[in-house]
Amino acid sequence: MRILVDVDEAGERFEELIELVVRGDEVFICRAGKPVAEITGIPKGISKPGEPKALMDERRASVPPGTTSHHDDFYDEHGLPK
């Protein structure tokens, strides 16, 4: 089931919304009636807290050495787009 919840209401009902996600419902957080975020569950194959990091490390191994996630070449010295 798809559930749309306003931001203020989501804050008050967060635990209930988590339970809805766990049972398989789609929960969308709305602002001014438009969805802006979604609460998602952790995939069922991941059972230990360290597993997401292990998956990220595995993916990161395919990134060439020296690659960074910053995009300084797109911005000037004031942080404005070039």
C-alpha positions as CSV (number, residue, x, y, z in Angstrom):
1,M,0.0,0.0,0.0
2,R,1.2,3.5,-0.8
3,I,1.0,5.9,2.2
4,L,1.5,9.7,1.9
5,V,2.2,11.6,5.1
6,D,2.9,15.3,5.8
7,V,6.2,16.1,7.3
8,D,4.8,17.2,10.6
9,E,2.6,14.1,10.9
10,A,5.6,11.9,10.0
11,G,7.6,13.3,12.9
12,E,4.8,12.4,15.3
13,R,4.2,8.9,13.8
14,F,7.7,7.9,12.9
15,E,7.8,4.5,14.7
16,E,4.4,3.6,13.2
17,L,5.7,4.5,9.7
18,I,8.8,2.3,10.2
19,E,6.5,-0.6,11.1
20,L,4.5,0.0,7.9
21,V,7.8,0.0,5.8
22,V,8.9,-3.3,7.5
23,R,5.6,-4.9,6.5
24,G,6.1,-3.8,2.9
25,D,4.2,-0.6,2.5
26,E,5.6,2.4,0.6
27,V,5.8,5.5,2.8
28,F,6.3,8.9,1.2
29,I,6.9,12.1,3.2
30,C,5.1,15.1,1.7
31,R,5.5,18.9,1.9
32,A,2.6,21.1,0.6
33,G,1.0,17.9,-0.7
34,K,3.9,16.8,-2.9
35,P,6.2,13.9,-2.1
36,V,9.7,15.0,-1.2
37,A,11.1,11.8,0.5
38,E,10.6,8.1,0.9
39,I,11.2,5.9,3.9
40,T,12.7,2.6,2.7
41,G,13.7,-0.5,4.4
42,I,17.0,-2.3,4.4
43,P,17.0,-5.1,1.8
44,K,16.2,-8.5,3.3
45,G,19.6,-10.0,2.3
46,I,21.4,-7.7,4.7
47,S,21.2,-8.9,8.3
48,K,24.3,-7.6,10.1
49,P,25.1,-4.0,10.8
50,G,28.5,-4.3,9.1
51,E,27.1,-5.7,5.8
52,P,26.2,-2.3,4.2
53,K,29.7,-1.1,4.7
54,A,31.1,-4.3,3.3
55,L,28.9,-3.8,0.2
56,M,30.1,-0.2,-0.2
57,D,33.7,-1.3,0.1
58,E,33.2,-3.9,-2.5
59,R,31.7,-1.4,-4.9
60,R,34.5,1.1,-4.1
61,A,37.1,-1.4,-5.2
62,S,36.1,-0.8,-8.8
63,V,36.7,3.0,-8.6
64,P,40.1,4.0,-10.0
65,P,42.8,5.1,-7.5
66,G,42.9,8.9,-6.9
67,T,39.3,9.4,-7.8
68,T,37.5,11.8,-5.4
69,S,33.9,12.7,-4.9
70,H,34.4,16.4,-4.8
71,H,33.7,18.5,-7.8
72,D,35.9,21.6,-7.2
73,D,36.5,21.9,-11.0
74,F,32.8,23.0,-11.3
75,Y,33.0,25.9,-8.8
76,D,35.1,29.0,-8.5
77,E,37.0,30.1,-5.3
78,H,33.7,31.5,-3.8
79,G,31.9,28.2,-4.2
80,L,29.8,29.5,-7.1
81,P,29.2,27.5,-10.3
82,K,31.7,28.4,-13.1
